[in-house]
Amino acid sequence: MNTRNITFANNRGEQLAARLELPDDEQPLAYALFAHCFTCSKDLKAVVNISRALSRARIAVLRFDFTGLGESEGDFSTTSFSSEVSDLIAAATFLEREYEAPRLLIGHSLGGTAVLAAAAAITSTAAVAIIAAPFNPAGLRHLLGASAEQIEQSGQATVSINGRDFIIRKSLLDDLAAQHPAETRLKAALLVLHSPHDRVVAIENAAAIYQAATHPKSFISLDSADHLLSDARDSAYAGGIIATWATRYLTRSDPPASAHIQSEVVDNRVTARTGADGFRTELFANGFPLVADEPVAYGGGNEGPSPYEYLLSALGACTGMTIRMYAQSKGWPLEEVVVRLSHQKIHAKDCQECDEKARQIDSIDRELELHGNLDEVQRQRLLEIAGHCPVHRTLTGEVRIGTTLRPEININVEDTKEKQP
């Protein structure tokens, strides 16, 4: 996937900072809009993990900082729940103007309540997913503890939230109290995700939201997760669930114009991105997201096949396809091909056909199962054909690999790829 740094204006002319996560081919199935939790930012690890899980499923995600938070302009102390809803609508308008109107809205905590309120004004919305969201925004008041009374009496107070100080004004509490969530009628599919162990927003909020919603609606328990999804496994799980669930509602009834153009392989590059943590590598091939990793014994997380396992997979797939094509052209009754492969390094002296005795060579063993009413002549011919598959010829032929270093690109604020770690 690639990440673009973007800014757009809210209805007060303030510039809001955002990041747009796109699949590497920049041809997403749909666009989504993410609203982060109260006083959080677009770069909260859970927000990033969920956005990237969606991007791997070909759903582009715009995540942004609300007014006065993160890298966005404005004074947070002057904002309210209504202004957050307004920022969401501004983000949706930006997406519609510059890319495509968002069809999926995602919100975390108060951001979840905000997307429920904004959905009616964002008419492109087909699905909404909320995580740990309060049913009634006024419930935020109890989280302020004794500061709420001070705010009522003095008009404002400095409140420490997650180790940071924020000025909260009475206008925010008044605006929260004025909301009537029970009157909201969502005209989109709804997914509610919540942890029964959430100590900030109780699970009863999820039940109230679910009961108030009409079908289609779904609920997923996040089990032992905390409110902020601090454990990366919880946010990765939530992102995967949302991506799988949303795809059902985001499938286009009318394919985009590009789908009517005859497919032609113009750029068959595979993209591999290896991050800073471990060896997990995200692959993007012909629009399909894949993951490679190393076993735990080699310092990896064992979250995907190793590079050599992908190599064997390519040979196995090519072998099966080549045999199937040949049998089909001959009209032979081949029903199924099963290819099993293994790889090892062996000393050259163990290979009678090798000239360089002092080195090790790669050895791949390939076993075929041919199912169908085939005679022995046909079976032997298909065994020969296995050696003619293109990947086999590539591996046994002379291969040249040229490597170039791409120059570092200066990053502009507007509409550019974010440099990946």
C-alpha positions as CSV (number, residue, x, y, z in Angstrom):
1,M,0.0,0.0,0.0
2,N,1.1,3.6,-0.2
3,T,0.3,6.5,2.1
4,R,-0.3,10.1,1.0
5,N,0.0,13.1,3.3
6,I,-3.0,15.4,2.6
7,T,-4.6,18.5,4.0
8,F,-8.1,19.8,3.4
9,A,-10.1,22.6,4.8
10,N,-13.0,22.3,7.3
11,N,-16.0,24.7,7.1
12,R,-14.1,27.3,9.1
13,G,-11.2,27.4,6.7
14,E,-8.8,25.6,9.0
15,Q,-6.5,23.0,7.4
16,L,-6.9,19.5,8.7
17,A,-4.1,17.0,8.4
18,A,-4.8,13.6,7.0
19,R,-3.3,10.5,5.6
20,L,-4.8,8.5,2.8
21,E,-3.9,4.8,2.7
22,L,-4.2,3.3,-0.8
23,P,-3.4,-0.1,-2.2
24,D,-0.2,-0.1,-4.3
25,D,-2.0,0.0,-7.6
26,E,-4.2,2.9,-6.4
27,Q,-7.3,1.1,-7.7
28,P,-9.3,0.6,-4.5
29,L,-12.6,-1.2,-4.3
30,A,-14.0,1.7,-2.3
31,Y,-13.0,4.6,0.0
32,A,-13.5,4.7,3.7
33,L,-13.3,7.5,6.3
34,F,-11.9,7.0,9.8
35,A,-12.8,9.1,12.9
36,H,-10.4,8.6,15.8
37,C,-11.2,8.7,19.5
38,F,-11.6,11.8,21.7
39,T,-8.3,13.7,22.0
40,C,-6.5,11.0,20.0
41,S,-5.0,11.4,16.5
42,K,-4.9,9.8,13.1
43,D,-1.5,8.3,14.0
44,L,-2.7,6.3,17.0
45,K,-1.2,2.8,16.5
46,A,-4.6,1.2,16.5
47,V,-5.9,3.6,13.9
48,V,-2.9,2.9,11.7
49,N,-3.2,-0.9,12.1
50,I,-6.9,-0.9,11.2
51,S,-6.4,1.4,8.2
52,R,-3.7,-0.7,6.8
53,A,-5.7,-3.9,7.3
54,L,-8.4,-2.3,5.2
55,S,-6.0,-1.1,2.6
56,R,-4.7,-4.6,2.2
57,A,-8.3,-5.6,1.4
58,R,-8.3,-2.9,-1.3
59,I,-10.3,-0.4,0.7
60,A,-8.6,3.0,0.7
61,V,-8.8,4.8,4.1
62,L,-8.7,8.5,4.8
63,R,-7.7,9.1,8.5
64,F,-7.4,12.7,9.8
65,D,-6.9,14.8,12.9
66,F,-9.9,16.6,14.1
67,T,-9.6,20.4,14.6
68,G,-6.9,21.4,17.1
69,L,-5.5,17.8,17.4
70,G,-2.4,16.3,16.0
71,E,-1.2,18.2,13.0
72,S,-4.5,19.9,12.2
73,E,-5.0,23.7,12.6
74,G,-7.5,25.2,15.1
75,D,-8.1,25.5,18.8
76,F,-9.3,22.2,20.3
77,S,-10.9,24.0,23.3
78,T,-13.4,25.7,20.9
79,T,-14.5,22.4,19.4
80,S,-17.6,20.4,20.2
81,F,-19.2,17.1,19.2
82,S,-21.1,19.0,16.5
83,S,-17.8,20.4,15.1
84,E,-16.4,16.9,14.9
85,V,-19.4,15.8,12.9
86,S,-18.8,18.9,10.7
87,D,-15.1,17.9,10.2
88,L,-16.2,14.4,9.1
89,I,-18.6,15.9,6.5
90,A,-15.8,18.2,5.3
91,A,-13.5,15.1,4.9
92,A,-16.2,13.2,3.0
93,T,-16.7,16.2,0.7
94,F,-12.9,16.4,0.1
95,L,-12.8,12.7,-0.8
96,E,-15.8,13.0,-3.2
97,R,-14.2,16.0,-4.9
98,E,-10.6,14.7,-5.2
99,Y,-11.0,10.9,-5.3
100,E,-14.4,9.2,-4.7
101,A,-17.1,9.6,-2.1
102,P,-16.6,7.4,1.0
103,R,-18.9,4.4,1.2
104,L,-17.6,3.1,4.5
105,L,-17.4,5.1,7.7
106,I,-15.3,3.9,10.7
107,G,-15.3,5.4,14.1
108,H,-13.4,4.6,17.4
109,S,-14.9,5.6,20.7
110,L,-16.5,9.1,20.4
111,G,-15.5,9.0,16.8
112,G,-17.8,6.1,16.4
113,T,-20.7,8.1,17.8
114,A,-19.7,11.0,15.5
115,V,-19.8,8.8,12.3
116,L,-23.3,7.6,13.3
117,A,-24.4,11.2,13.5
118,A,-22.6,12.2,10.3
119,A,-23.8,9.2,8.2
120,A,-27.1,10.9,7.3
121,A,-25.3,13.8,5.7
122,I,-22.8,11.6,3.9
123,T,-25.3,10.1,1.4
124,S,-22.7,7.8,-0.2
125,T,-22.5,5.8,3.0
126,A,-23.2,2.1,2.5
127,A,-21.7,0.7,5.7
128,V,-20.7,1.9,9.1
129,A,-18.3,0.2,11.6
130,I,-17.9,1.5,15.1
131,I,-15.4,0.4,17.8
132,A,-16.0,1.0,21.5
133,A,-18.4,3.8,20.9
134,P,-20.7,5.4,23.5
135,F,-24.4,5.3,22.8
136,N,-25.0,8.7,24.2
137,P,-22.3,11.4,23.7
138,A,-23.3,13.0,27.0
139,G,-21.7,9.9,28.6
140,L,-18.4,11.5,28.1
141,R,-19.1,13.8,31.0
142,H,-18.5,11.1,33.6
143,L,-15.1,10.4,32.2
144,L,-14.1,14.0,33.1
145,G,-14.7,13.1,36.8
146,A,-14.5,16.1,39.2
147,S,-13.4,18.3,36.3
148,A,-17.0,18.2,34.9
149,E,-18.3,20.2,37.9
150,Q,-15.4,22.7,37.7
151,I,-16.2,23.2,34.0
152,E,-19.9,23.8,34.8
153,Q,-19.0,26.4,37.5
154,S,-16.0,28.1,35.8
155,G,-16.9,27.7,32.2
156,Q,-13.7,25.7,31.5
157,A,-11.0,23.5,33.1
158,T,-7.7,21.9,32.2
159,V,-8.2,18.2,32.1
160,S,-5.5,15.6,31.8
161,I,-6.3,12.8,29.4
162,N,-3.9,10.0,28.7
163,G,-1.0,12.1,30.1
164,R,-1.8,15.2,28.1
165,D,-3.6,18.4,29.2
166,F,-6.6,19.8,27.3
167,I,-8.8,22.8,27.9
168,I,-12.4,21.6,28.0
169,R,-15.1,24.3,27.9
170,K,-18.7,24.2,29.0
171,S,-19.9,24.6,25.4
172,L,-18.6,21.1,24.8
173,L,-20.6,19.6,27.6
174,D,-23.7,21.5,26.5
175,D,-23.4,20.3,23.0
176,L,-22.9,16.7,24.1
177,A,-26.1,16.9,26.3
178,A,-28.0,18.3,23.3
179,Q,-27.5,15.2,21.2
180,H,-30.3,12.7,20.8
181,P,-28.8,9.4,19.5
182,A,-32.0,7.4,19.9
183,E,-33.5,9.6,17.2
184,T,-30.8,8.7,14.7
185,R,-32.0,6.4,11.9
186,L,-29.0,4.8,10.2
187,K,-29.7,3.9,6.5
188,A,-26.6,1.7,6.1
189,A,-25.3,-1.6,7.3
190,L,-23.9,-1.4,10.8
191,L,-21.0,-3.4,12.5
192,V,-20.6,-2.9,16.2
193,L,-17.3,-4.0,17.8
194,H,-16.8,-3.7,21.6
195,S,-14.9,-5.4,24.4
196,P,-16.8,-6.7,27.4
197,H,-13.7,-5.6,29.4
198,D,-13.7,-2.0,28.2
199,R,-13.4,0.1,31.4
200,V,-13.9,3.5,29.6
201,V,-17.1,2.8,27.6
202,A,-19.0,-0.1,29.0
203,I,-20.3,-2.9,26.8
204,E,-23.9,-1.8,27.6
205,N,-23.3,1.0,25.1
206,A,-22.8,-1.5,22.3
207,A,-26.1,-3.3,23.3
208,A,-28.0,0.0,23.2
209,I,-26.6,1.0,19.8
210,Y,-27.3,-2.5,18.4
211,Q,-30.9,-2.5,19.7
212,A,-31.6,1.0,18.3
213,A,-30.3,0.1,14.8
214,T,-32.2,-1.6,12.1
215,H,-31.0,-4.5,10.0
216,P,-28.5,-5.3,8.5
217,K,-26.5,-5.1,11.7
218,S,-23.8,-7.2,13.2
219,F,-21.9,-7.4,16.5
220,I,-18.3,-8.6,17.2
221,S,-16.8,-9.0,20.6
222,L,-13.2,-7.9,21.0
223,D,-12.9,-10.1,24.1
224,S,-10.0,-8.9,26.3
225,A,-9.1,-5.8,24.4
226,D,-8.9,-2.5,26.2
227,H,-10.6,0.7,25.1
228,L,-7.7,2.0,23.0
229,L,-6.9,-1.4,21.5
230,S,-3.4,-1.0,22.9
231,D,-2.4,-4.6,21.9
232,A,-1.6,-4.5,18.2
233,R,-3.2,-8.0,17.8
234,D,-6.5,-6.5,18.8
235,S,-6.4,-3.7,16.3
236,A,-5.2,-6.0,13.6
237,Y,-8.1,-8.4,14.4
238,A,-10.6,-5.5,14.3
239,G,-9.2,-4.3,11.0
240,G,-9.4,-7.7,9.4
241,I,-13.0,-8.2,10.6
242,I,-14.1,-4.8,9.4
243,A,-12.5,-5.4,6.0
244,T,-14.1,-8.8,5.5
245,W,-17.5,-7.6,6.7
246,A,-17.5,-4.4,4.7
247,T,-16.6,-6.0,1.4
248,R,-20.1,-7.5,1.2
249,Y,-21.6,-4.0,1.2
250,L,-19.0,-2.2,-0.9
251,T,-19.1,-4.4,-4.0
252,R,-20.0,-2.2,-6.9
253,S,-23.3,-2.8,-8.8
254,D,-21.8,-0.8,-11.7
255,P,-18.1,-1.5,-12.3
256,P,-15.9,1.6,-12.7
257,A,-15.1,2.7,-16.2
258,S,-11.6,1.2,-16.0
259,A,-13.2,-2.2,-15.6
260,H,-14.6,-2.0,-19.2
261,I,-11.1,-1.5,-20.6
262,Q,-9.5,-4.8,-21.9
263,S,-7.0,-6.0,-19.3
264,E,-3.4,-5.6,-20.5
265,V,-0.3,-6.4,-18.5
266,V,1.5,-3.1,-18.6
267,D,3.3,-3.1,-15.2
268,N,3.7,-6.6,-13.7
269,R,5.9,-5.5,-10.9
270,V,5.4,-7.0,-7.4
271,T,5.8,-4.6,-4.5
272,A,7.4,-5.9,-1.2
273,R,7.4,-3.6,1.9
274,T,9.4,-4.7,5.0
275,G,8.8,-2.5,8.1
276,A,10.9,-1.8,11.1
277,D,9.5,-4.6,13.3
278,G,10.8,-8.1,12.6
279,F,10.8,-9.5,9.1
280,R,7.1,-9.3,8.2
281,T,6.8,-8.2,4.6
282,E,3.7,-7.0,2.9
283,L,3.5,-8.1,-0.8
284,F,1.2,-6.7,-3.5
285,A,0.9,-8.7,-6.7
286,N,-1.6,-8.0,-9.4
287,G,-3.9,-6.4,-6.9
288,F,-3.7,-9.2,-4.4
289,P,-2.2,-8.5,-0.9
290,L,0.1,-11.2,0.5
291,V,2.3,-11.5,3.5
292,A,5.7,-13.1,3.9
293,D,7.7,-13.7,7.1
294,E,10.3,-15.9,8.6
295,P,9.7,-18.6,11.2
296,V,10.1,-17.6,14.9
297,A,13.3,-19.6,15.1
298,Y,14.9,-17.2,12.6
299,G,13.7,-14.1,14.3
300,G,10.4,-13.7,12.5
301,G,6.8,-13.8,13.6
302,N,5.7,-16.7,11.4
303,E,2.9,-14.6,10.0
304,G,3.2,-15.8,6.5
305,P,5.2,-18.1,4.2
306,S,8.9,-17.5,3.9
307,P,10.5,-16.3,0.6
308,Y,11.6,-19.8,-0.3
309,E,8.1,-21.1,0.4
310,Y,6.7,-18.5,-2.0
311,L,9.3,-19.7,-4.6
312,L,8.1,-23.3,-4.2
313,S,4.5,-22.1,-4.4
314,A,5.2,-20.3,-7.7
315,L,6.8,-23.4,-9.1
316,G,4.0,-25.6,-7.9
317,A,1.3,-23.4,-9.3
318,C,3.0,-23.1,-12.6
319,T,3.6,-26.8,-12.8
320,G,-0.1,-27.6,-12.2
321,M,-1.3,-24.9,-14.6
322,T,1.0,-26.1,-17.4
323,I,0.0,-29.7,-17.0
324,R,-3.7,-28.7,-17.0
325,M,-3.3,-26.6,-20.2
326,Y,-1.5,-29.4,-22.0
327,A,-4.0,-32.1,-21.0
328,Q,-6.9,-29.8,-21.9
329,S,-5.4,-29.1,-25.4
330,K,-5.2,-32.9,-25.9
331,G,-8.6,-33.7,-24.6
332,W,-7.2,-36.0,-22.0
333,P,-9.3,-36.9,-18.9
334,L,-7.2,-35.2,-16.3
335,E,-9.3,-34.3,-13.3
336,E,-6.8,-32.9,-10.8
337,V,-3.1,-32.2,-10.4
338,V,-1.4,-32.2,-7.0
339,V,2.2,-30.9,-6.8
340,R,4.2,-31.3,-3.6
341,L,7.6,-29.6,-3.4
342,S,10.5,-29.3,-0.9
343,H,13.7,-27.3,-0.9
344,Q,17.1,-27.9,0.6
345,K,20.7,-27.0,0.2
346,I,23.0,-29.9,-0.6
347,H,26.7,-30.2,-1.1
348,A,27.8,-30.3,-4.7
349,K,29.6,-33.6,-4.2
350,D,26.2,-35.2,-3.6
351,C,25.1,-34.1,-7.1
352,Q,26.7,-36.3,-9.8
353,E,25.9,-33.7,-12.5
354,C,27.6,-30.8,-10.7
355,D,31.0,-29.6,-11.7
356,E,31.9,-27.3,-8.8
357,K,32.4,-29.8,-5.9
358,A,33.3,-27.3,-3.1
359,R,30.0,-25.4,-2.9
360,Q,26.4,-26.1,-2.0
361,I,23.6,-26.0,-4.5
362,D,19.8,-25.6,-4.2
363,S,17.9,-28.8,-4.6
364,I,14.1,-28.8,-5.2
365,D,12.2,-32.1,-5.1
366,R,8.9,-32.2,-6.9
367,E,6.3,-34.9,-6.6
368,L,3.2,-35.1,-8.9
369,E,-0.2,-36.7,-8.4
370,L,-2.3,-37.0,-11.5
371,H,-5.9,-37.9,-11.0
372,G,-8.1,-39.1,-13.8
373,N,-8.6,-42.0,-16.2
374,L,-5.2,-41.6,-17.8
375,D,-3.1,-44.4,-19.4
376,E,0.6,-44.8,-18.7
377,V,1.7,-43.1,-21.9
378,Q,-0.4,-40.0,-21.0
379,R,0.9,-40.0,-17.4
380,Q,4.6,-40.2,-18.6
381,R,4.0,-37.4,-21.1
382,L,2.5,-35.1,-18.5
383,L,5.5,-35.9,-16.3
384,E,7.7,-34.6,-19.1
385,I,5.5,-31.5,-19.5
386,A,6.1,-30.6,-15.9
387,G,9.7,-29.7,-16.8
388,H,8.5,-27.3,-19.4
389,C,6.5,-24.9,-17.2
390,P,7.8,-21.3,-17.5
391,V,8.9,-21.0,-13.8
392,H,10.8,-24.3,-14.1
393,R,12.6,-22.9,-17.1
394,T,13.4,-19.7,-15.3
395,L,14.8,-21.5,-12.3
396,T,17.0,-23.8,-14.3
397,G,18.0,-21.2,-16.9
398,E,20.4,-18.3,-16.7
399,V,18.8,-15.5,-14.7
400,R,20.0,-11.9,-14.6
401,I,18.8,-9.7,-11.7
402,G,19.5,-6.0,-12.0
403,T,19.0,-3.9,-8.9
404,T,18.8,-0.1,-8.8
405,L,18.5,2.3,-5.9
406,R,15.5,4.7,-6.2
407,P,16.5,8.3,-5.4
408,E,14.9,9.7,-2.2
409,I,11.9,11.8,-3.0
410,N,11.1,15.1,-1.2
411,I,7.7,14.8,0.4
412,N,5.2,17.6,-0.3
413,V,2.3,18.2,2.1
414,E,-0.4,17.8,-0.6
415,D,-1.2,14.5,-2.3
416,T,2.2,12.7,-2.0
417,K,3.3,9.2,-1.0
418,E,4.5,9.0,2.6
419,K,8.0,7.6,2.9
420,Q,7.7,4.2,4.5
421,P,9.9,3.1,7.4
